[in-house]
């Protein structure tokens, strides 16, 4: 496991320990960066019209386009560090 992968996995654990829940925009950014960092660009069909949360998550992930998994992991780790102080 690379150093970046280890940092990424640690950040995924650290974010669960936040005392305050981040705002929705931050949560969507965390979700999108995590998915991009772990799975790569968005895949699968877009959720149904009435699945508002699923659609918001899908769209946030899709906005990252073809960002590399490595870049997404770096940005995720940086954002988690910023939030956990």
Helices and strands as residue ranges (DSSP letters): H 3-14, G 15-17, H 24-39, H 52-62, H 69-84
